[in-house]
Amino acid sequence: MRIIAGSYRSRPLKAPPGLSTRPTSDRLRETLFNVLAPRIPGAAFLDLYAGSGAVGIEALSRGALHVTFVDHAPAAVKILRGNLERLAIGNGFRIHPGSVGAFLRSSAKANLKPERYEIVFLDPPYDEEREYTATLGLLGGSAAALLAPGALVVAEHAHKLALDDQYGSLKRMRQLKQGDAILSFYEAPNLQNDEQTALPLDPPL
């Protein structure tokens, strides 16, 4: 794996050993960030099920203000920390070594004004359908306060997994298919404009 663009362009990244962690491919990451590019500079980015941190580090490379990485697997967190150290990234991030559900619940209840994210990316293991349902349900429900108005929530999932069009306040606005993977884009309500901005539904790549 490598960083695709930005200040750390072409720098290599390591991935956790074994099959329990499946890094987002360079090609799919490029597709993702082609869509996110206008929103990245200055954004607060939440990388859930972060694994090696490739997606969140790509966001930092492209100008995200801050990235929060969340993963419960010790091996993945160790690789993530190593990737950040090798790139000499010393600030602009936070690592939460614990479950995604616990992080979302505790962060939403932490105070009356929790940190808000403009972009959230989640990539659970493809066979963990409950993780998708639970995490998107939290982000569209009791943890919705963590999302900035009009925030994008992007779920990477297998093409055979049919996610719902809506989870609470989150509405799916776009899908991109590449090989066996799909990126589903959900948008949070824009409190300043009740009408969400529709993103075109692209044909499969």
N, C-alpha and C positions, 0 to 999 in steps of 0.2 A: 504494500500500500504506500501511497505517497500523498502529499498535500497537492491539490490541483492548481490552486491560484492564490494570489495575495502575497503577503510578506514572507510566508514560509513555503512558497511555491517549490515543488519538486523535492522537498525534504521527505525522507522515508519515515514510515511509521511501523511499529511492531504490533502484532496481534497476539492475543492470548493463545496458548497452545491448545490443541484438542478441538472437538467439534461442538462443545457447549456454547461457544461464542461464535457468531457468524457476522464478521465485519461487513458493513455496507460497501459494495464494490466501488472502485474508482469511477466506473461509468455511471452507476446509479447516483453516486454523490454529485457528479458533474451535472446530471439532469436535475437533481434536487436544487442545487445552488444556482443553476440557470434561472429557475423560477424565483428563488428567494433573493437573488442579488440586489434588487432595489430596496429590500427591507433590512439587509444585514448591517450596513454601517451604523454604528451607535446603538444597536439593538441589545437587549438583554435576552439571552438564548438559553433555553433549558434542554439539555441532552439527557433523556431518560433511557435507561438500559444502555448506558454509554459504551460499555465494552472497552475497546482500545482508545476511545475518545476521538476517533477519526472525524466524526461529523462536527462535534463541538470545536475541535481544534481547527477544522476548516473554516468554521464561522469566525474564530479569533483571527485567523490568517487574513480573512476578508474584511475585517474591521468591526466585528461585534464588540460592543463595549464590555460585556461581561458574559461568561458562560458558567452555568452550574451543571456539573456532571453528577449523575446518580446511577449507581450500580451496586448490587449486593454481593457480587462474586469477588472474593479476595484476589484471585489470580488476575481478573480483569482490572481491578483497581490498581494493582501493582504495575501492570503494563501501562495503564493510563498515566500514572505518575511518572513512569520512566519516559514515556513519549514527551510529556511536558518538560521534563528536565533536559532531555537531549536537545530540545528546541530552544532551551533557555527561556521558557515562558514562566516568569516568576510572579505575575499578578494578572488580574482580570479574570480570575476563575475561582471556583469553589468546588470541592469534591465532597459528595455525601455518600459514604460507604454504607448503604443500607437499602432496604426495599423501596421501590418506587411508591407503593401505596402509603407506607408509613411516612415517607418524605412529604408527599402531597397533603396528607391529613395534618401532619404536625405544622407544616409551613402555613397552611391556610388558617390554623387556629393560633399561630404564634402571637399575632398582634392584630390590631384593627386595620393596620395598613401594611400588609405583607408585600414583599418584593413582587413586582409584576413583570411578566415576560411578554415580549412582542412575538417571539417564535418559540415553539415547543416541538421537539422531534422525539418520537418514540419508536423503538425497534426491539420489541420483545422477541424471544424465540418464536419462530413461525408457528410451532405447534401448540403454543400457549394461548389459546383463544381467550381464556378467562382473563389473562393479563390485559389484552386489548380492551375487552369489555369493561373491566374494572377501571383501568386508567382513563380511558375516554369518558367513562361515566363520571369519574371524579372531576375531571377537567371541565366537563359540561354541567357539573352539579355543585357539590359541597366545596370543591377546590377552585371554582371558577374565579374567585377573587385573585388568584395568582396570575390571571391573564389580563393583559392590557386591552383596552377597547380595540376591537378589530384584529386581535392577535390571530396568528395562524398556528394551527396544530397539525403536524404532518405525521402520519403513521405509515411506516414501511411494513408491508405484510405480503404473504404468499398470495398468488393470484387465485388460489382455490378457496381462500378465506374471504367470505363476503361480510364486510363490515356494514353496519347500519348507516343510513344516510344522515341520521341525527342522533346525538347523545346529549340530552338535556339542551343547553343553550348552544351547543356546537352543531353547525350544519355543514355537511360536506358540499364543497363547491367545485371540486376538481379531482380527477384521477389521472395518473400517468402510469402506464404499464411498460415494463421493460423486462423481457425474458420471463422468468418465473416470479418476478417481484412487481408489486404495485405500490405506488405512493398515493395515499389518500389525503387530500388537503381539506381540513375543516377550519371554519372561521368563527371566531367568537363575536358576539354582538358588539357593534360600535355604538357606545352610549351617546355619542354626539350625532349619530345618524342611524336611526332605527333600521334603515334599509341596508342590508349587507351588500357589499360589492361583489357581484358575481364573477367568478373566474371561469373561463370557458372550459368545457369538458373536452379534453384532447382525445383524439383517436389513439389506440395502442401504437407504441413505437415498434 
